[in-house]
């Protein structure tokens, strides 16, 4: 199937916005690794509809990182896309992940990494927002 898609639509059938998002995630991972973080997982499925962009360890803290990539800030900061509903989905995904892996970290945190730029257009601007939001009140740690 993939060969057929590539034959008819070119090298990659992936939409541009998804390619850009993957590029941003790779840049965010590189950024976090350069700061000494241990990457636990990338693009982790935590349920039927939930995905966590990056899971990492910042010292003893398990951090769930949402990566937002934009070409520019003409329509506001990328962080603005992490609205109440998105925070709730990320909280649900984090709890699902913890239960699935049966881990009970002493501390968890939700961060957002903004990546502003485009592939092949030089170095992007990267902003890291630590403790960007708390666990949604609909969820709680069970230990």
Secondary structure, 3 states (H helix, E strand, C coil): CHHHHHHHHCCCCCCHHHHHHHHHHHHHHHHHHHCCCEEEEEEEECCCCCEEEEEEEECCEEEEEEEEEECCCCCCCHHHHCCHHHHHHHHHHHHHHHHHHCCCCCEEEEEEEEEECCCCCCCCEEEEEEEEECCCCCCCCCC
